[in-house]
Amino acid sequence: MPRRAVAAIAGTPASFALAAACIAWLGWVETHGSSTDPEILVRFGALERGRVWAGEPWRLLSAAFLHVGWIHLWWNVGFGVLACRLVERAIGSGRLLVVYLASALGASALSLIGQDAIAAGASGPLFGVVGAILALHRRGLPSWRAFLRSGATLWTLGGIASMAILLPLFRVHADQLAHLGGLATGAAAGWLLSPRGPRRALPWVAFGAALGILVAAAVWPRDGASRFEGAHLERAVETALRDGDALAARSALARAEARRWRSDRLQLDRVFLLIQEGDLEGAIAAARSLRGSGDPAVAREAAGKVVELARTLAYRHFTGAGAPQSDLRAAMYWDEACALGDRESCRNLRGAGAR
C-alpha cells in the first residue's frame, strides 16, 4: 500500500473504519442474496416499521451501514470518506463517531416516524457529517453574517438544496426525511463537540433529551401492520388460494384483520375466497366495491370478476340450476355484465326480453 494511503488511514482511522464497515456488511449480505431484494434487506438490518415496533430498535443503527446494491454503497462511501475525514481532523476520531452514530439515530428515527417504507443507507448519518461541517465552519467565523456570506457555506447549502430538488426530478429514490433528521442532528452534535463548544452541561442535556424523545417516538410500539408485514399477509392469503385451501386463506385473512391491515388487493383476495366457498352473491358484492380502486390492476380484475360472476348468477337464476328461478334477477345480472362490455350478456338480455 502506498505510503500516502497508509498515512491517510493512520491520520483518520475512524473515517476509513466506517467505510470498511459498510463495504464488509454489504459483501456479507451479498453472500446470502441480492442486496436489492427487500426481503434480504429487512433480514439483514434495514429500517422497517413493523420489525422496529416488534422489538428491534437496533435497526435504527444497522440501517445506516446497509446499502441497496453496490452503486448505492460506492456513492456513499466515496463521498463519506471525504466528508468524514474533514470532521475527524477537526475534532478527532471519537467525536466523529459520536456525530455519525447520533446522526444515524436522528435520521432513522425521523424516517421511521414519517414514512412506512424499507430504508437503508449511510446518507442519513453522512448528512449529519455535513451538518457538523457547517457547525464547525460557523464556530470558526466571527458571526452568523460572515457564515451566511461564506463561499463554503453557500456551496454546501446549494449542494444540499440541489440534491433535494434534482433527485426526485430524475426519479432517484432518496430518503429526504432521513437526510433532514441526520443534518439537524449532526449540526447540533458538531456544534457541541467543536473545540469551542459549551462547557456547561445544559446544552448537552437538551441535545440528549431531544434525540432521546425522537428515538422513543420512533420505536414506541404501535398497533397495526406495516406495509411490509401487510404484503406478507397478502401473500399468505394468495398462496392458500392457489393451493385451494380455503381454511388457510380464511385464517390468513383473520390475521390481517387482527393486525388491522386493509388493502384493495386483500379485498380482491376476499372475492376469490368467497368464490371458492361458493358465496357468489357475497363475491360479486365485494368485487363491485373494487371497481373504483385506485390500483388500476385491481380495478380491472375486479371488473372482470363482476362480469364473470354476473354471467354465472344470471344463468343460475334463468335456469333455476343452483338458485331460485327468476327471469327478473337473471336480466338484472345480464344487464350489469352488458354495461361492462360483455357482448354475450347483451345478447342474452335481448333474448330474454324477446321471450
C-alpha positions as CSV (number, residue, x, y, z in Angstrom):
1,M,0.0,0.0,0.0
2,P,1.4,3.5,-0.9
3,R,2.8,5.5,2.0
4,R,0.3,8.3,1.3
5,A,-2.6,5.9,1.7
6,V,-1.2,4.5,4.9
7,A,-0.7,8.0,6.2
8,A,-4.3,9.0,5.3
9,I,-5.7,5.9,7.1
10,A,-3.4,6.4,10.1
11,G,-4.4,10.1,10.3
12,T,-8.2,9.5,10.1
13,P,-8.8,5.9,11.1
14,A,-12.5,6.3,12.1
15,S,-13.4,7.6,8.6
16,F,-11.9,4.6,6.9
17,A,-13.3,2.2,9.5
18,L,-16.8,3.4,8.9
19,A,-16.4,2.9,5.1
20,A,-14.9,-0.5,5.7
21,A,-17.8,-1.5,7.9
22,C,-20.3,-0.5,5.2
23,I,-18.3,-2.4,2.5
24,A,-17.9,-5.5,4.7
25,W,-21.6,-5.5,5.6
26,L,-22.8,-5.4,2.0
27,G,-20.3,-8.0,1.0
28,W,-21.7,-10.3,3.7
29,V,-25.3,-9.6,2.7
30,E,-24.5,-10.4,-1.0
31,T,-23.3,-13.9,0.0
32,H,-26.9,-14.6,1.2
33,G,-28.8,-13.0,-1.7
34,S,-29.2,-9.7,-3.6
35,S,-29.0,-6.6,-1.5
36,T,-31.6,-5.0,-3.8
37,D,-34.2,-7.6,-2.6
38,P,-36.4,-6.0,0.1
39,E,-36.7,-9.4,1.9
40,I,-32.9,-9.7,2.1
41,L,-32.5,-6.0,3.2
42,V,-35.0,-6.5,6.1
43,R,-33.4,-9.8,7.1
44,F,-30.0,-8.1,7.5
45,G,-31.0,-4.9,9.3
46,A,-32.9,-2.5,7.1
47,L,-35.2,0.0,8.8
48,E,-38.7,-1.4,8.7
49,R,-41.6,-0.1,10.9
50,G,-43.1,-3.5,11.8
51,R,-39.8,-5.0,12.9
52,V,-38.8,-2.0,15.0
53,W,-42.2,-1.8,16.7
54,A,-42.0,-5.5,17.3
55,G,-38.9,-5.0,19.5
56,E,-35.9,-4.5,17.1
57,P,-34.8,-0.8,17.8
58,W,-31.2,-1.7,16.8
59,R,-32.3,-1.3,13.2
60,L,-32.1,2.5,13.7
61,L,-28.3,2.0,13.6
62,S,-27.9,-1.1,11.5
63,A,-29.7,0.5,8.6
64,A,-27.0,3.2,8.4
65,F,-24.4,0.6,7.5
66,L,-26.5,-1.4,5.0
67,H,-26.9,-0.3,1.3
68,V,-29.2,-1.1,-1.6
69,G,-26.7,-2.5,-4.1
70,W,-23.0,-1.7,-4.9
71,I,-23.7,1.6,-6.7
72,H,-25.5,3.0,-3.7
73,L,-22.6,1.9,-1.5
74,W,-19.8,3.4,-3.6
75,W,-21.7,6.6,-3.9
76,N,-22.0,7.0,-0.2
77,V,-18.5,5.6,0.6
78,G,-16.8,7.9,-1.9
79,F,-18.4,11.0,-0.5
80,G,-18.4,9.8,3.0
81,V,-14.7,9.2,3.4
82,L,-14.0,12.8,2.1
83,A,-16.6,14.4,4.5
84,C,-15.8,12.3,7.5
85,R,-12.1,13.0,7.2
86,L,-12.7,16.7,7.4
87,V,-14.6,16.3,10.6
88,E,-12.2,13.8,12.1
89,R,-9.3,16.0,11.5
90,A,-11.1,18.9,13.2
91,I,-12.5,17.2,16.3
92,G,-10.9,13.7,16.5
93,S,-11.9,10.1,15.8
94,G,-14.0,9.6,18.9
95,R,-16.1,12.7,18.4
96,L,-16.6,11.9,14.7
97,L,-18.1,8.5,15.7
98,V,-20.4,10.3,18.1
99,V,-21.5,12.6,15.3
100,Y,-22.0,9.7,12.9
101,L,-23.9,7.4,15.3
102,A,-26.1,10.2,16.8
103,S,-26.9,11.3,13.2
104,A,-27.8,7.8,12.3
105,L,-30.3,7.6,15.2
106,G,-31.8,11.0,14.3
107,A,-32.0,10.2,10.6
108,S,-33.6,6.7,11.1
109,A,-36.0,7.9,13.8
110,L,-37.4,10.8,11.6
111,S,-37.6,8.4,8.6
112,L,-39.4,5.8,10.6
113,I,-41.9,8.3,12.0
114,G,-42.6,10.0,8.7
115,Q,-42.9,7.1,6.3
116,D,-43.9,3.4,6.1
117,A,-41.1,2.1,3.9
118,I,-38.0,0.0,3.9
119,A,-34.9,2.2,4.3
120,A,-31.2,1.6,4.3
121,G,-28.0,3.5,3.6
122,A,-25.5,5.8,5.1
123,S,-26.8,9.0,3.6
124,G,-28.7,10.0,6.8
125,P,-25.6,10.0,9.0
126,L,-23.5,11.4,6.2
127,F,-25.9,14.4,6.0
128,G,-25.2,14.6,9.7
129,V,-21.5,14.8,9.0
130,V,-22.3,17.6,6.6
131,G,-24.3,19.3,9.3
132,A,-21.3,19.0,11.6
133,I,-19.0,20.6,8.9
134,L,-21.4,23.5,8.7
135,A,-21.5,23.8,12.5
136,L,-17.7,23.7,12.8
137,H,-17.4,26.3,10.0
138,R,-19.7,28.6,11.9
139,R,-17.6,28.1,15.0
140,G,-14.6,29.3,13.2
141,L,-16.2,32.5,11.9
142,P,-16.9,35.7,13.9
143,S,-20.6,36.0,13.2
144,W,-23.6,34.5,11.5
145,R,-23.4,37.2,8.9
146,A,-19.9,36.0,8.0
147,F,-21.1,32.4,7.9
148,L,-24.0,33.1,5.6
149,R,-21.8,35.1,3.2
150,S,-19.1,32.4,3.2
151,G,-18.5,30.7,-0.1
152,A,-18.1,27.4,1.6
153,T,-21.5,27.8,3.3
154,L,-23.2,28.8,0.1
155,W,-21.6,25.9,-1.8
156,T,-22.6,23.4,0.8
157,L,-26.2,24.6,1.2
158,G,-26.5,24.8,-2.5
159,G,-25.5,21.2,-2.9
160,I,-28.0,20.1,-0.3
161,A,-30.8,22.1,-2.0
162,S,-29.8,20.7,-5.4
163,M,-30.0,17.2,-4.2
164,A,-33.4,17.7,-2.6
165,I,-34.7,19.1,-5.8
166,L,-33.0,17.2,-8.6
167,L,-33.1,13.6,-7.2
168,P,-36.9,13.4,-7.3
169,L,-36.9,15.0,-10.7
170,F,-34.7,12.3,-12.0
171,R,-36.8,9.7,-10.2
172,V,-33.9,8.7,-7.9
173,H,-35.3,7.5,-4.6
174,A,-33.9,9.4,-1.7
175,D,-35.0,9.3,1.9
176,Q,-35.4,13.1,2.4
177,L,-36.7,12.6,5.9
178,A,-33.5,10.7,6.9
179,H,-31.4,13.4,5.3
180,L,-33.2,16.1,7.3
181,G,-33.0,14.2,10.5
182,G,-29.3,13.4,10.0
183,L,-28.5,17.0,9.0
184,A,-30.1,18.6,12.1
185,T,-28.7,16.0,14.5
186,G,-25.2,16.3,13.0
187,A,-25.3,20.1,13.1
188,A,-26.3,20.1,16.8
189,A,-23.7,17.4,17.7
190,G,-20.9,19.2,15.7
191,W,-21.8,22.5,17.5
192,L,-21.5,20.8,20.9
193,L,-18.4,18.8,20.1
194,S,-16.3,21.6,18.5
195,P,-13.2,22.7,20.3
196,R,-15.0,25.9,21.2
197,G,-18.1,24.1,22.3
198,P,-20.1,24.8,25.5
199,R,-18.6,23.7,28.8
200,R,-21.9,23.7,30.7
201,A,-24.0,20.6,30.9
202,L,-27.3,22.1,30.0
203,P,-26.8,22.1,26.1
204,W,-25.7,18.5,26.3
205,V,-28.7,17.6,28.4
206,A,-31.0,19.4,26.0
207,F,-29.4,17.6,23.0
208,G,-29.6,14.2,24.6
209,A,-33.2,14.7,25.7
210,A,-34.3,15.9,22.2
211,L,-32.6,13.0,20.5
212,G,-34.0,10.6,23.1
213,I,-37.5,11.8,22.7
214,L,-37.2,11.5,18.9
215,V,-35.9,7.9,19.1
216,A,-38.5,6.9,21.7
217,A,-41.3,8.3,19.5
218,A,-39.9,6.2,16.6
219,V,-39.5,2.9,18.4
220,W,-42.6,3.1,20.6
221,P,-44.8,0.1,19.6
222,R,-47.9,0.7,17.6
223,D,-50.8,-1.5,16.7
224,G,-51.4,-2.3,13.0
225,A,-49.3,-3.9,10.3
226,S,-46.7,-2.1,8.3
227,R,-46.7,-2.2,4.5
228,F,-44.0,-4.9,4.6
229,E,-46.0,-7.1,7.0
230,G,-49.2,-6.4,5.1
231,A,-47.5,-7.6,1.9
232,H,-46.6,-10.8,3.7
233,L,-50.2,-11.3,4.9
234,E,-51.5,-10.7,1.4
235,R,-49.0,-13.3,0.0
236,A,-50.1,-15.8,2.7
237,V,-53.8,-15.4,1.5
238,E,-52.8,-15.7,-2.1
239,T,-50.7,-18.8,-1.5
240,A,-53.6,-20.5,0.3
241,L,-56.0,-19.6,-2.5
242,R,-53.6,-21.0,-5.2
243,D,-53.4,-24.2,-3.1
244,G,-57.2,-24.3,-2.9
245,D,-57.0,-24.2,0.9
246,A,-60.0,-22.0,1.8
247,L,-59.5,-22.7,5.6
248,A,-55.9,-21.4,5.5
249,A,-56.9,-18.4,3.4
250,R,-59.7,-17.6,5.9
251,S,-57.1,-17.9,8.7
252,A,-54.7,-15.5,6.9
253,L,-57.5,-13.0,6.4
254,A,-58.3,-13.2,10.1
255,R,-54.7,-12.4,10.9
256,A,-54.8,-9.5,8.6
257,E,-58.0,-8.3,10.2
258,A,-56.4,-8.7,13.7
259,R,-53.4,-6.6,12.5
260,R,-55.8,-4.0,11.0
261,W,-54.3,-4.4,7.6
262,R,-56.6,-3.4,4.8
263,S,-55.9,-3.0,1.1
264,D,-57.7,-3.3,-2.2
265,R,-55.5,-6.3,-3.1
266,L,-56.6,-8.1,0.1
267,Q,-60.2,-7.3,-0.6
268,L,-59.8,-8.8,-4.1
269,D,-58.4,-11.9,-2.4
270,R,-61.5,-12.0,-0.3
271,V,-63.5,-12.1,-3.6
272,F,-61.6,-15.2,-4.7
273,L,-62.1,-16.8,-1.3
274,L,-65.9,-16.2,-1.4
275,I,-65.9,-17.8,-4.8
276,Q,-64.1,-20.9,-3.5
277,E,-66.5,-21.1,-0.6
278,G,-69.5,-20.9,-3.0
279,D,-70.8,-17.5,-1.9
280,L,-71.2,-15.9,-5.3
281,E,-73.6,-13.2,-4.1
282,G,-71.1,-12.1,-1.5
283,A,-68.2,-12.3,-4.0
284,I,-69.9,-10.1,-6.6
285,A,-70.8,-7.5,-3.9
286,A,-67.2,-7.4,-2.8
287,A,-66.0,-7.2,-6.4
288,R,-68.3,-4.3,-7.2
289,S,-66.8,-2.2,-4.4
290,L,-63.3,-2.6,-6.0
291,R,-64.2,-1.3,-9.5
292,G,-63.2,2.2,-8.4
293,S,-60.0,1.1,-6.8
294,G,-57.0,3.4,-7.0
295,D,-54.9,0.4,-8.2
296,P,-55.7,0.1,-11.9
297,A,-54.8,-3.6,-11.9
298,V,-57.2,-4.4,-9.0
299,A,-59.9,-2.3,-10.7
300,R,-59.6,-4.2,-14.0
301,E,-59.5,-7.6,-12.3
302,A,-62.5,-6.7,-10.1
303,A,-64.5,-5.6,-13.2
304,G,-63.6,-8.8,-14.9
305,K,-64.8,-10.8,-11.9
306,V,-68.1,-8.8,-11.8
307,V,-68.7,-9.8,-15.4
308,E,-67.8,-13.4,-14.8
309,L,-70.0,-13.7,-11.6
310,A,-72.9,-11.8,-13.1
311,R,-73.0,-14.2,-16.1
312,T,-72.9,-17.2,-13.7
313,L,-75.6,-15.9,-11.5
314,A,-77.7,-14.8,-14.4
315,Y,-77.5,-18.4,-15.8
316,R,-78.4,-19.9,-12.5
317,H,-81.5,-17.7,-12.0
318,F,-82.6,-18.1,-15.6
319,T,-82.4,-21.8,-15.5
320,G,-83.1,-22.4,-11.8
321,A,-79.9,-24.5,-11.6
322,G,-78.3,-23.7,-8.2
323,A,-80.6,-20.7,-7.5
324,P,-84.3,-19.8,-7.4
325,Q,-85.6,-19.4,-11.0
326,S,-86.2,-15.7,-11.7
327,D,-86.2,-14.1,-15.1
328,L,-86.0,-10.7,-13.5
329,R,-82.9,-11.4,-11.5
330,A,-81.3,-13.1,-14.5
331,A,-82.0,-10.0,-16.5
332,M,-80.5,-7.7,-13.8
333,Y,-77.2,-9.7,-13.8
334,W,-77.1,-9.8,-17.6
335,D,-77.7,-6.0,-17.7
336,E,-74.9,-5.5,-15.3
337,A,-72.5,-7.6,-17.3
338,C,-73.7,-6.0,-20.5
339,A,-73.0,-2.5,-19.1
340,L,-69.4,-3.6,-18.5
341,G,-69.0,-4.6,-22.2
342,D,-69.8,-8.3,-22.2
343,R,-71.5,-8.9,-25.6
344,E,-72.8,-12.3,-24.7
345,S,-74.7,-10.9,-21.8
346,C,-76.1,-8.2,-24.0
347,R,-77.4,-10.8,-26.5
348,N,-78.9,-12.9,-23.6
349,L,-80.6,-9.8,-22.2
350,R,-82.2,-9.1,-25.6
351,G,-83.2,-12.7,-26.0
352,A,-84.8,-12.7,-22.5
353,G,-86.7,-9.6,-23.4
354,A,-88.0,-11.1,-26.6
355,R,-89.2,-14.1,-24.7
